[in-house]
Amino acid sequence: MIRQLANMIASFLIQEDIIRRDDADIYHYSTEQILINSITFSVVGVGVFATIIGM
């Protein structure tokens, strides 16, 4: 699912002429890593918040 979303974002950037097709792999990988890190950060943040409020 994350890989598909990253692929859609990279494809959109190519279609809008924001990035070159040659750079698509780099942007795909980078977008995938950003999404993974964002999800991880969110899960940890919710866990910390739940611990603080005692749930």
Secondary structure, 3 states (H helix, E strand, C coil): CHHHHHHHHHHHHHHCCCCCHHHHHHHHHHHHHHHHHHHHHHHHHHHHHHHHHCC
